[in-house]
Amino acid sequence: RKNLVVAIDGYSSCGKSTLAKALAKKLGFIYIDSGAMYRAVTLYFIRNQVDMTDTEAVKDALQHIELNFHSRDYQSHITLNGEEVSEEIRQMPVSENVSEVAANKFVRKDMVKQQQRMGKSKNIVMDGRDIGTTVFPDAQVKFFMTADPKIRAERRFKELQSKGDTTTTMEDVFENIAHRDFLDTTRAESPLTRAEDAVILDNTEITEQEQLDFAIEQVKLHF
Ligand code: C5P
């Protein structure tokens, strides 16, 4: 491929999007948050009470979903059928259901197809769970991110609090992260796993700047 693809995969809430955004900004690449797509689909399924066990209902619902990114500012602003849902998809009802929805074969097929189209000709940084393994196995640069689960929960808890969520406890966040990791790594359809050629990045004890510097060095090897 002529365009450069940086794939960032890893566990829930370990700073993938923070690194991906900073990296995209620094490199002048487009940032694509694949998790936001699964979250927006989940929001649609919740609102329309789509029965996940009904294959026809799932396929039909997918035909009625149109997702769009407005990522010029490297944020994950996403619209669901024209409606801005970036805030709502980060809240607990979506977080609690997204891994079940993302395990669905038809949902994945549809999302992967759209993601591959977005990375066809432009330089991109995409983060998710299967980017380096399934979506862009030929990505030139791959990272696999991880961090101590307690630290991850603390970071996500603070983020929810700063957004005014006063009902979700630290324990809720910790359980949600652990549960999503479990579902994401054990599902049948492209489970979360490190691509053989992915560089491991454990950010438990390093700063955002250090991660960015490290990532830039890795990308430079491919210029
Ligand atoms: O990245 P984020 O935590 O927002 O993703 C939410 C959920 O979407 C993940 O827990 C996972 O179940 C699903 N996901 C996925 N494949 C991706 C990105 C996200 O299955 N490429």
Boltz pocket constraint, residues with backbone or C-beta under 6 A from the ligand:
constraints:
  - pocket:
      binder: B
      contacts: [[A, 12], [A, 13], [A, 34], [A, 35], [A, 36], [A, 38], [A, 39], [A, 98], [A, 99], [A, 100], [A, 102], [A, 103], [A, 127], [A, 128], [A, 129], [A, 130], [A, 131], [A, 180], [A, 184]]
      max_distance: 6.0
